[in-house]
């Protein structure tokens, strides 16, 4: 299984200029590849292959006065930029044919120097390395200072240098994990849990544990509004506006980092303590179009469930998603009677059949755990329930009739 390990970079002023040059060259090669393919499409000609693009846009372009500065950066960076263009077109055509899952992928577009995210990738051919002093040595950039928050479990196959909207630099390493080491790190357990995700409480577990929602965006709203007002008052194109934009971007990055750290800690704890985890397949896109949109985005349910999914696959756990139309909030977890829909304002209710008093979220978490056997696991294997005898009150045939019936 391949994972990414990201670390903060602190390049020196000269190294920042070299990275900016590499970002620009990679962007130009990508845009040239998109332009050549669009020209071929308009002319009704077949798309040029990757080898033709490499020879035309890199090898031959370096010999021209207009593109001679492409030789100032590593050739691997330019080749990887062409591969990114190839992947973009491959995903676009696969999406048109219906072969790609998820949202529809649009046609590749030109990249801008004003994009909030810039990145370049170095593979093993670039001969990058980590020095003895812990610096990341990149070709034609130099030895960049790295803030190592943990050790790499294996030798990485590639590294991507990223500059985000807040002006921060990161090194993202691709690592092939060791299944034996992962199994030893998290031994098997006999526990299982159902999770009900919400807004008042971020998660309520089937064992009764309630995890409060940190609401990182809500708590930072006052600071974000003030920074945004300052940005709107600055003249476009001025240096003061760029400073204000960085201030807004850093405030949003701080919120996103805090939310991501919370998701990582909680998902790791749930995967470590339980062999099987059940969770609802929520329609986040639909909920994000309601009056609760800001709170839904602040919770970040999709990112949290994605973390549960890949961590379960890594450590040999089972993640079961139940259907979004399963009436977990309407069914009594004690007797199984469906008591009908209830507005969100109803947080506690009493079952009309057995008289059990339920906390809405805790009852839903119990039903998620029970209904997990009716869903499909994250790896696609069907999990079916056991045989259930039909009730005598159900309609239909109850045994054989005493005499033949007319057709």
C-alpha positions as CSV (number, residue, x, y, z in Angstrom):
1,X,0.0,0.0,0.0
2,X,1.3,3.4,-0.9
3,X,1.0,6.4,1.4
4,X,2.3,9.9,1.5
5,X,4.4,11.4,4.4
6,X,4.5,15.2,4.3
7,X,7.1,17.4,6.1
8,X,7.5,21.1,6.3
9,X,10.4,22.7,4.3
10,X,12.2,25.9,5.1
11,X,14.1,26.9,2.0
12,X,16.5,29.8,2.0
13,X,15.9,32.9,-0.2
14,X,18.1,31.6,-3.0
15,X,16.4,28.2,-2.8
16,X,13.0,29.9,-3.0
17,X,14.0,31.5,-6.2
18,X,15.2,28.1,-7.6
19,X,11.9,26.5,-6.6
20,X,9.9,29.3,-8.1
21,X,11.9,28.8,-11.3
22,X,11.1,25.1,-11.3
23,X,7.4,25.7,-10.6
24,X,7.3,28.1,-13.6
25,X,9.1,25.8,-16.0
26,X,6.9,22.8,-15.0
27,X,3.8,25.0,-15.5
28,X,4.9,26.2,-18.9
29,X,5.6,22.6,-20.1
30,X,2.2,21.5,-18.9
31,X,0.5,24.4,-20.6
32,X,2.4,23.7,-23.8
33,X,1.3,20.1,-23.8
34,X,-2.4,21.1,-23.3
35,X,-2.1,23.7,-26.1
36,X,-0.5,21.2,-28.6
37,X,-3.2,18.6,-27.9
38,X,-6.0,21.2,-28.2
39,X,-4.6,22.3,-31.6
40,X,-4.5,18.7,-32.8
41,X,-8.1,18.3,-31.6
42,X,-9.3,21.3,-33.5
43,X,-7.4,20.3,-36.6
44,X,-8.9,16.8,-36.4
45,X,-5.5,15.2,-36.1
46,X,-4.6,12.4,-33.7
47,X,-3.1,13.4,-30.4
48,X,0.7,13.4,-30.3
49,X,2.2,10.7,-28.1
50,X,4.1,11.3,-24.9
51,X,7.5,10.6,-26.6
52,X,6.7,13.2,-29.4
53,X,5.7,15.8,-26.8
54,X,8.8,15.1,-24.8
55,X,11.0,15.6,-27.8
56,X,9.2,18.7,-29.1
57,X,8.4,20.5,-25.8
58,X,11.5,19.7,-23.8
59,X,14.5,18.5,-25.9
60,X,14.0,20.8,-28.9
61,X,12.5,23.7,-26.9
62,X,15.7,24.0,-24.8
63,X,17.6,24.8,-28.0
64,X,15.4,27.7,-28.9
65,X,15.9,31.3,-27.6
66,X,12.2,31.4,-26.4
67,X,12.5,28.3,-24.1
68,X,16.3,28.1,-23.4
69,X,15.6,28.8,-19.7
70,X,14.0,25.3,-19.4
71,X,17.6,24.0,-19.0
72,X,17.9,25.8,-15.7
73,X,15.8,23.2,-13.9
74,X,16.0,19.4,-13.6
75,X,14.8,17.5,-16.6
76,X,12.9,15.1,-14.4
77,X,10.6,17.9,-13.2
78,X,9.7,18.7,-16.8
79,X,9.1,15.0,-17.7
80,X,6.8,14.6,-14.7
81,X,4.9,17.7,-15.7
82,X,4.2,16.0,-19.1
83,X,3.1,12.9,-17.2
84,X,0.6,15.0,-15.2
85,X,-0.9,16.3,-18.5
86,X,-1.2,12.7,-19.7
87,X,-2.9,11.6,-16.5
88,X,-5.3,14.6,-16.8
89,X,-6.4,13.6,-20.3
90,X,-6.6,9.9,-19.3
91,X,-8.9,10.8,-16.4
92,X,-11.0,13.1,-18.6
93,X,-11.6,10.4,-21.3
94,X,-12.2,7.7,-18.7
95,X,-14.8,10.0,-17.1
96,X,-16.5,10.6,-20.5
97,X,-16.8,6.8,-21.0
98,X,-18.1,6.2,-17.5
99,X,-15.1,4.1,-16.5
100,X,-14.0,6.5,-13.7
101,X,-15.8,6.5,-10.4
102,X,-16.7,9.7,-8.6
103,X,-17.5,13.1,-9.9
104,X,-17.1,13.9,-13.6
105,X,-13.6,15.0,-14.5
106,X,-13.4,18.1,-16.8
107,X,-11.1,18.7,-19.7
108,X,-7.5,19.8,-18.7
109,X,-7.1,23.5,-18.4
110,X,-4.2,25.9,-18.5
111,X,-2.3,26.4,-15.2
112,X,-1.8,30.0,-13.9
113,X,1.1,31.4,-12.0
114,X,-1.5,32.8,-9.6
115,X,-2.8,29.4,-8.6
116,X,-2.9,28.9,-4.9
117,X,-1.0,25.6,-5.1
118,X,2.3,25.0,-7.0
119,X,4.1,21.7,-7.1
120,X,6.9,19.8,-8.7
121,X,7.9,16.1,-8.5
122,X,11.3,14.4,-8.3
123,X,11.5,10.7,-9.0
124,X,14.5,8.4,-8.3
125,X,16.0,9.4,-11.7
126,X,16.5,12.9,-10.4
127,X,19.0,11.5,-7.8
128,X,17.6,13.5,-4.9
129,X,18.7,12.4,-1.4
130,X,18.6,13.2,2.3
131,X,21.9,14.4,3.6
132,X,23.5,13.2,6.8
133,X,22.5,16.4,8.5
134,X,18.8,15.8,7.7
135,X,18.5,18.2,4.8
136,X,16.7,17.3,1.5
137,X,19.1,17.7,-1.4
138,X,17.2,18.5,-4.6
139,X,18.9,18.9,-8.0
140,X,19.5,22.5,-9.1
141,X,17.9,23.7,-5.9
142,X,20.3,22.7,-3.1
143,X,20.0,21.2,0.4
144,X,16.7,22.4,1.9
145,X,16.1,22.4,5.6
146,X,13.4,19.9,6.6
147,X,11.3,19.7,9.9
148,X,11.3,16.0,10.5
149,X,8.2,15.2,12.7
150,X,8.8,11.4,12.4
151,X,11.0,9.0,10.7
152,X,10.2,7.5,7.3
153,X,9.3,3.8,7.6
154,X,10.9,2.9,4.2
155,X,12.9,4.3,1.4
156,X,10.6,6.7,-0.6
157,X,10.2,6.3,-4.3
158,X,9.5,10.0,-5.1
159,X,9.2,13.4,-3.5
160,X,6.8,16.2,-4.4
161,X,7.7,19.8,-3.3
162,X,4.5,21.8,-2.7
163,X,3.9,25.5,-2.1
164,X,0.4,26.2,-0.7
165,X,-1.7,29.4,-0.7
166,X,-0.2,30.4,2.6
167,X,3.3,30.5,1.2
168,X,4.4,27.4,3.0
169,X,6.6,24.7,1.5
170,X,6.2,20.9,2.0
171,X,7.9,17.8,0.9
172,X,5.6,14.9,0.3
173,X,7.3,11.4,0.1
174,X,5.6,8.4,-1.4
175,X,6.2,5.3,0.8
176,X,5.4,1.6,0.2
177,X,4.2,0.3,3.6
178,X,5.2,-3.1,5.0
179,X,2.1,-5.2,5.8
180,X,4.0,-7.3,8.4
181,X,5.1,-4.2,10.3
182,X,1.6,-2.7,10.1
183,X,0.1,-6.0,11.5
184,X,2.6,-6.0,14.4
185,X,1.8,-2.3,15.1
186,X,-1.9,-2.9,15.6
187,X,-2.7,-6.5,16.7
188,X,-6.2,-8.0,16.2
189,X,-9.0,-7.2,18.6
190,X,-12.5,-8.5,19.2
191,X,-14.1,-5.1,19.5
192,X,-16.5,-3.5,17.0
193,X,-18.2,-0.1,17.0
194,X,-20.9,1.8,15.2
195,X,-20.5,5.5,14.5
196,X,-23.2,8.2,14.1
197,X,-21.7,11.4,12.7
198,X,-23.4,14.7,13.6
199,X,-23.0,18.4,14.2
200,X,-23.8,18.9,17.9
201,X,-21.5,16.0,18.6
202,X,-19.0,15.1,15.9
203,X,-19.4,11.4,16.6
204,X,-21.4,9.3,18.9
205,X,-20.3,5.7,19.3
206,X,-22.4,2.7,19.9
207,X,-20.9,2.2,23.4
208,X,-22.3,5.6,24.5
209,X,-19.1,7.7,24.0
210,X,-19.8,11.2,22.7
211,X,-17.1,13.2,21.0
212,X,-17.7,16.9,20.9
213,X,-17.4,18.8,17.6
214,X,-14.4,21.1,17.8
215,X,-16.0,23.6,15.3
216,X,-12.7,25.0,14.2
217,X,-14.2,27.2,11.6
218,X,-16.9,28.6,13.9
219,X,-14.3,29.5,16.5
220,X,-12.1,31.3,14.0
221,X,-14.9,33.2,12.2
222,X,-14.2,36.5,13.9
223,X,-10.6,36.5,13.0
224,X,-11.3,35.3,9.5
225,X,-13.9,38.1,8.9
226,X,-11.5,40.7,10.2
227,X,-8.7,39.5,7.9
228,X,-11.1,39.3,4.9
229,X,-12.3,42.9,5.5
230,X,-8.7,44.1,5.5
231,X,-8.1,42.3,2.2
232,X,-11.1,43.8,0.5
233,X,-9.9,47.3,1.4
234,X,-6.5,46.9,-0.3
235,X,-5.9,48.0,-3.8
236,X,-5.7,45.2,-6.4
237,X,-2.2,44.5,-7.6
238,X,-0.5,46.2,-4.6
239,X,2.0,44.7,-2.2
240,X,-0.3,45.4,0.7
241,X,-3.0,43.4,-0.9
242,X,-0.6,40.4,-1.3
243,X,0.3,40.7,2.4
244,X,-3.4,40.8,3.3
245,X,-4.1,37.8,1.1
246,X,-1.3,35.8,2.8
247,X,-2.8,36.7,6.2
248,X,-6.2,35.3,5.1
249,X,-4.6,32.2,3.6
250,X,-2.6,31.5,6.8
251,X,-5.7,31.9,8.9
252,X,-7.6,29.3,6.8
253,X,-4.6,27.0,6.7
254,X,-4.5,27.1,10.5
255,X,-8.2,26.0,10.7
256,X,-7.6,23.2,8.1
257,X,-4.5,21.9,9.9
258,X,-6.3,21.7,13.2
259,X,-9.3,19.9,11.7
260,X,-7.0,17.4,9.9
261,X,-5.1,16.7,13.1
262,X,-8.3,16.1,14.9
263,X,-9.5,13.7,12.2
264,X,-6.2,11.8,12.2
265,X,-6.1,11.3,16.0
266,X,-9.8,10.2,16.2
267,X,-9.6,7.8,13.2
268,X,-6.4,6.2,14.4
269,X,-7.9,5.6,17.9
270,X,-11.0,4.0,16.4
271,X,-9.1,1.8,14.1
272,X,-6.6,0.8,16.8
273,X,-9.3,-0.2,19.3
274,X,-11.8,-1.9,17.0
275,X,-11.6,-4.8,14.5
276,X,-14.7,-3.7,12.7
277,X,-16.2,-0.2,12.3
278,X,-19.6,0.7,10.9
279,X,-20.4,4.2,9.6
280,X,-23.2,5.8,7.6
281,X,-22.7,6.7,3.9
282,X,-23.8,10.3,4.2
283,X,-24.8,12.5,1.3
284,X,-22.4,15.3,2.1
285,X,-22.9,17.1,-1.2
286,X,-26.7,17.3,-0.6
287,X,-26.3,18.4,3.0
288,X,-23.9,21.1,1.9
289,X,-26.7,22.8,-0.1
290,X,-28.9,23.3,2.9
291,X,-28.9,25.9,5.7
292,X,-26.4,23.7,7.6
293,X,-23.8,24.0,4.8
294,X,-21.2,25.9,6.9
295,X,-21.5,23.5,9.8
296,X,-21.3,20.5,7.5
297,X,-18.1,21.7,5.8
298,X,-16.7,22.6,9.2
299,X,-17.2,19.0,10.4
300,X,-15.4,17.5,7.4
301,X,-17.2,14.1,7.5
302,X,-15.9,13.0,4.0
303,X,-12.3,13.5,5.0
304,X,-12.8,11.6,8.3
305,X,-14.5,8.6,6.6
306,X,-11.7,8.6,4.0
307,X,-9.1,8.3,6.8
308,X,-11.0,5.5,8.3
309,X,-11.2,3.7,5.0
310,X,-7.5,3.8,4.1
311,X,-6.4,3.1,7.7
312,X,-8.7,0.1,7.9
313,X,-7.2,-1.3,4.7
314,X,-3.7,-0.7,6.0
315,X,-4.1,-2.4,9.3
316,X,-6.4,-5.2,8.4
317,X,-9.5,-3.8,9.9
318,X,-13.1,-4.0,8.4
319,X,-14.9,-0.8,7.5
320,X,-18.6,-1.2,6.7
321,X,-20.7,1.5,5.2
322,X,-24.4,1.3,5.6
323,X,-26.8,2.9,3.1
324,X,-27.8,6.5,3.6
325,X,-31.5,5.6,3.6
326,X,-31.2,3.2,6.5
327,X,-33.7,4.5,9.1
328,X,-31.2,4.5,12.0
329,X,-32.8,7.5,13.8
330,X,-36.3,6.0,13.4
331,X,-35.8,2.5,14.6
332,X,-35.7,1.3,18.2
333,X,-32.4,-0.4,19.0
334,X,-34.1,-2.4,21.7
335,X,-37.0,-4.0,19.9
336,X,-36.4,-3.1,16.3
337,X,-39.7,-1.3,15.7
338,X,-39.6,1.6,13.3
339,X,-41.2,4.5,15.1
340,X,-41.3,7.0,12.2
341,X,-39.3,10.1,11.2
342,X,-38.6,12.8,13.8
343,X,-37.4,16.4,13.4
344,X,-33.9,17.3,14.3
345,X,-35.1,19.2,17.4
346,X,-36.1,15.8,19.0
347,X,-33.0,14.6,20.8
348,X,-34.7,12.0,23.0
349,X,-37.7,9.8,22.3
350,X,-39.6,6.9,23.8
351,X,-40.4,3.8,21.8
352,X,-44.2,3.3,21.4
353,X,-43.8,-0.5,21.3
354,X,-41.5,-1.4,24.2
355,X,-41.3,1.9,26.1
356,X,-37.5,2.2,25.9
357,X,-36.2,5.8,26.2
358,X,-33.5,6.5,23.6
359,X,-30.9,9.2,23.1
360,X,-31.3,10.0,19.4
361,X,-27.6,9.8,18.5
362,X,-26.7,6.9,20.7
363,X,-29.7,4.9,19.4
364,X,-28.6,5.7,15.8
365,X,-25.0,4.5,16.6
366,X,-26.4,1.2,17.9
367,X,-28.5,0.8,14.8
368,X,-25.5,1.6,12.6
369,X,-23.6,-1.2,14.3
370,X,-26.5,-3.6,13.9
371,X,-27.2,-2.7,10.3
372,X,-23.5,-3.0,9.3
373,X,-24.1,-6.7,8.5
374,X,-26.5,-5.6,5.8
375,X,-24.1,-3.3,4.0
376,X,-21.0,-3.7,1.7
377,X,-17.6,-3.6,3.1
378,X,-15.0,-1.0,2.0
379,X,-13.2,-3.6,-0.1
380,X,-16.5,-4.5,-2.0
381,X,-17.2,-7.9,-0.4
382,X,-20.9,-8.4,0.4
383,X,-21.8,-9.0,4.0
384,X,-25.2,-10.7,4.3
385,X,-27.3,-11.3,7.3
386,X,-28.3,-14.6,8.7
387,X,-31.6,-16.3,8.0
388,X,-34.5,-14.7,9.7
389,X,-37.8,-16.6,10.1
390,X,-40.9,-14.9,8.7
391,X,-43.3,-13.4,11.3
392,X,-46.9,-14.8,11.4
393,X,-48.3,-11.3,11.1
394,X,-46.6,-10.8,7.7
395,X,-48.7,-11.0,4.5
396,X,-48.2,-13.9,2.1
397,X,-48.4,-17.6,2.3
398,X,-48.0,-19.2,5.8
399,X,-47.7,-22.9,5.1
400,X,-49.4,-25.1,2.5
401,X,-53.1,-24.6,1.8
402,X,-55.4,-27.5,2.6
403,X,-56.6,-27.9,-1.0
404,X,-55.3,-26.9,-4.4
405,X,-56.0,-23.3,-5.4
406,X,-57.2,-22.3,-8.9
407,X,-54.6,-20.7,-11.1
